[in-house]
Structure formats: C-alpha cells, structure tokens
C-alpha cells in the first residue's frame, strides 16, 4: 500500500489559507480520483478540493473548522501501486532531494508563521497583505497606519512587494534630504492624526423577545467591503429613465427562438451588460481605478454581476472581456455563472478582476437604488424594474399619451475622479443604446 498526502492546493492569487467547512468523505471510505473530497472556504469563495488519486481515505489531518495554509497536509489516502525497485544511488539522491525540499519548505513556513503572528493578513480597513509584504513591513518597522497610505498596484489595489520597496526607498530618500529635522509625514497620515478619534460605537441594548443573530463569515466580509468602500470613495448617485419598449418587445419576440437555438434563456441582464460594455468603450474613464494620485484606465472590460445567494448573502461573479463577446456569449456566461454561484461552484478567479459592476434592482421589482461601489472600481450601475407607465409620446402630429415600458438607471460613481457631467454622459449613452438596441 502506498500513502498519498493530500495538500491544500492554491486557491487563487493572494489566498494563503482556507477554512475546512465539511469533509465530503469519511475516514475509511473508498474514493476515486477527482471525486470531491472536502469543501473549503476562503475570503473569496467556497469550493471543493478533489481527490488526487484513487484509494481509501485513511486519515483526516485538517479537522472541520480548522484553517490550514496552502501547501499544508489535510488528509492521507492509501492505494495499491506496483512496487518498482530503483537503483540505490538514485534512491539516495531522491531522498536527499526530498529532504532538502522539505527543510526549505519548513523554513519558509516557519518564517511566514512567525510574521503572521506579528501582523494580521489584513489591515483594519480590510486591505490584504501577503506574507512577503508582511515580512518586509515587520523587518522595516512599518505599521498598519503607514501601510494604509501606500497605493497598491496589485489586483484589487493590493500592495505588492515592489510597491512597498518603492515606498521604503522614497521614505529613506526624504529622510536623507533633510537630516536636521524629522521628515514631513505624508498628507494622508497628517490628516489621520489631526482627525479626532471617533467614540466607540456602543452595543445596541436588547429587550425581552429580541433575537440576536451572529453574522456568518460571508456577511462579515460583505460588511467590511462595503464599509471600506464608503470610507474610500466620495459616493455620488445620478439617475436617468429609459424607454425600453422596443427592447422588451424584441426580447419577447425572440426569447423562445433564442432558447431553442442557443440552449440558454435570454433575460434582460445580458442585454444590460452588453449595453454597459458598449458605453464603457465610449467613456473609458468609468472603466478605471484610482492609485494614489494616478488614474489607471483598464484595458479589459470585466463586468461584475451582483448575484443573490439562497442564504441571503451576495456574491459578484465577473464576466471577463464583455466588449469582445456577442450577446449570445454574454448570455451563456450570465446563466452559467449565476447558476454555479447559487450552488457554491465558482472558482476563485471567477470573482476577481472586475473593472465595473452591474446590480439589477429590478429582479425584486424595485424601481431604483443607490448601489455602493466595489473597490477599487470607480462606478457601479443599478438597473431598476421595467414597468408599464403612462408617458408622453412626441409625434409629428403632436404629443400623445401612451403606455410605455420605462425603467430607471442609477449610477453611483467616485466623485474623486468622475464628475457629474461625465457620469451624466455615460448614463445617457446607456439609455440611448437600450432605447435603440440592436445586437
């Protein structure tokens, strides 16, 4: 019998650990290669780890509720494999190589664990810090307050090693330029120091009959992300209504043929995403992010689609390169991602890399809303319910009152770099595309 160690695999960029939610196979049970073995949860998504081989699960190393790191052993499988003798010198060399690899991995792991004890993986505002960044920060005596002032160039605004090293070199250069006085603190830090600390929020008292519900892990992450966004961006929301009567009539005429031909439903969401992608091509500033005093115009148009989960939480799968997809391609992606999101089957890279977000208030018959920007993006579009409404129709013979399909579009944007005029032009462009929609 050969023993096979099962390791926690890499779960996406920046993910160094995961929580073991549930073992899908008990100890002593037989399992085939690639069968689901265990369900784990990261800061981004829940997913299943498949079995690397056929055999018997003889030992569960990482218990449910534990938090192993990527590369840690989580289980041991035994299987029958034929024994193939090897030459003694080759065996000794292989043993030496394995031992060297293990020692190197153990040393790296101890370093990461030591630094992890000193610094948490996230700053108080929720910014992710990789083990390497934490190691450098600890060695240089850099605290969370200073890390908050560093503009990150990594995915989702994360601080990379080069960002931190550049900031350290800049700080040293400023100190060397003036040896007579203390170097001037960055503006952001001065502002933080001058601002009086807010009084601690007192817990709300409970009364007889009140029910206290503890937030689950996903709801805590959503709360942190939303609070961080409101602290980061200067939120403003603009509105416009659109007459989508022609669009609704066209969709009603073609949806059955579309389903029979393409095998997926044609809802309004793919059309909204298609129209948004076209408008972003015309107004690329809305498809950007802020890096300190710099604006990064994103080349790819990756639109996140806010999706409600059965447990009441929210997740935002991302449709990559929307401007390069046809309506059929977008519809396929929307249906696939939404279905797998509700079944907790999304992969980590399918919820990262978004450059713009769309949320559909109309799914629950709401007219409009004021959505919160998903950092580090600079805008989010909300689509309201499509309703039959009496409206004034202009004709050559004069104005008439008619029944029209009207919806409200709401755009929340970061007023640090997006002004009302630009936001208004973008909304008007989305309106024009929807009112005159052609695939």
Secondary structure, 3 states (H helix, E strand, C coil): CEEEEEECCCCCCCCCEEEEEEECCCCCCEECCCCEEEEEECCCCEEEEECCCCEEEEEECCCCCCEEECCCEEEEEEECCCCCCCCHHHHHHHHHHHHHHHHHHHHHHHHHHHHHHHCCCECCCCCECCHHHHHHHHHHCCCHHHHHCCCCCCHHHCCCHHHHHHHHHHHHHHHHHCCCCCCCCCHHHHHHHHCCCCCCCCCCCCCCCCCCCCCCHHHHHHHHHHHHHHHHCCEEEEEEEEECHHHHHHHHHHHHHHHHHHCCCCCHHHHHHHHHHHHHHHCHHHCEEEECCEEEECCCCCEEEEEECCCCCEEEEEECCHHHCCHHHHHHHHHHHHHHHHCCCCCHHHCCCCCEEEEEHHHHCCCCCCCCCCCCECEEEEECCCEEEEEEEEECCEEEEEEEEEEEEEEEEECCCCCHHHHHHHHHHHHHHHHCCCC
